[in-house]
Amino acid sequence: MNDDNRPMNAPDGTPLPHGANEPSAAGSPDSHVPAHRQAEPIPDPGLPAHTWRPTDVDPKAEKRAERQVAAMFVAAMISAVLFVVAYFTLEVGDNWDTFAGMGASTVALGVTLGVSLLLIGIAIIHLARKLMADVEIIEMRHPAASPAEDREATVQALNDGLDEAGIGRRPLVRNTMIGAVGVLGLPAVVLLRDLAPGDALDVDKLAHTIWEPGMRLVRDVVGTPILASEIEMGDLINAAPEAMFPTEENGYPELHGAEEQAEKAKGAIIIVRMNPDDIIPAKGREKWTVDGIICYSKICTHVGCPISLYERTTHHVLCPCHQSTFDLADHAKVVFGPAARPLPQLPIAVDDEGYLVAQSDFTEPIGASFWEREKL
């Protein structure tokens, strides 16, 4: 600094930030000036003189910006912790009209998680605008296949960029940023609990569905029972358990909420009719079909997507998510894609009126695989 506290100028006339006039400043941990500056390969294109930010020339402004960034990271951590507190203290369904018709749990979870993400974003932007290096960078064009020297130079430039970011010499900003991002993982871990069926973490519920002996197969959406004689060769029908359409006549109890959605997802099926001679039944499943009519779970065994893309000539059914392909004629074995096991088959028969009914529940867990599956 000069005697009048103005910043010194670089050889090109550009003012240097505070501390850069000392011999050891350039490249030191406390300097904003890069340690190495290569000569320009072309003449100066005439860029205007660089204007340093207040945080570049005023140590007090720099320290103030550093505290502001750290304060936002700390506030983000507090908001993430409040999310976890709200998750366990506020019950879904209670105080349902707390704000604008929304429940206390919904409002609290949304606000706390949103504020945490917002504060982290603002803090990172503030860090980049006020504290990271503020220099003009020009990147020359080069061939797509870079030589080894260029790759080494890129790694060096990356390391120089990390040094210029100042994270290493600003432990307060570094530590609070790591803490804010780390604590933000708590809401994600807590929300995994909601992946369990119903209100309890009971994987045994995944081993059973609502299907039971004698329950009719009904068309999805409309709920009408299916006559075996009405199914044409090559037809594929999306169907569901009759219990999902309770009436006074069938006597099934009415389900609500999460329980209804879980049973609807687990019980979804597809029904296909093909030439009985084309069917290759698995061992012990010779009597699980009705005159070429065969029934499988609609849920892919890869990650649980619903499937119904059917190719009549090959009897293949395709999952649209990741292209797992199953051969329905050969006990739905996997013929392509990431799925690791066949679709579960539902044993079916016909009742006295000619309607399709289930012989029993699925004999194996449906849907995507999970660790405890082999124990069920």
GIVEN-V318043 format. One record per pair of residues at least 24 apart in sequence whose ideal C-beta (glycine too) atoms are under 6 Angstrom apart, sorted by the first residue. I is the first residue (numbers start at 1). J is the second residue. Records with the same first field share a line. If there is no record, write none. Layout:
I->J  J
This chain:
7->57
14->49  50
15->52
17->52  56  57
18->57  59
29->169
32->56  133
34->160
53->134
55->130
65->130  131
66->170  173
69->123  126  127  173
70->172  173  176
72->119  122  123
73->123  176  177  180
74->176
75->119
76->116  119  120  180
77->179  180  183
79->112  115  116
80->116  183  184  186  187
82->112
83->112  113  187
84->186  190
87->190
113->187
116->184
120->180
131->166
132->165
133->164
197->262
203->372
206->365
207->365  376
208->361
209->266  267  361  362
210->241  243  263  267
211->241  358  361
213->360
214->357
215->241  242  358
216->242  355  357
217->356
218->242
225->355
226->356
227->354  355
228->290  293  350  354  356
231->273  293
233->273
234->312
235->273
236->270  272  310
237->271
238->308
239->269  271
240->267
241->267
266->366
268->298
269->295  298  346
270->296  298  308
271->295
272->328
274->315
278->329
279->329
280->330
282->331
288->347
290->348  350
295->346  348
296->332  343  345
297->343  344  366
299->366  367
300->324
301->339  341
302->338  339
303->368
304->367  368
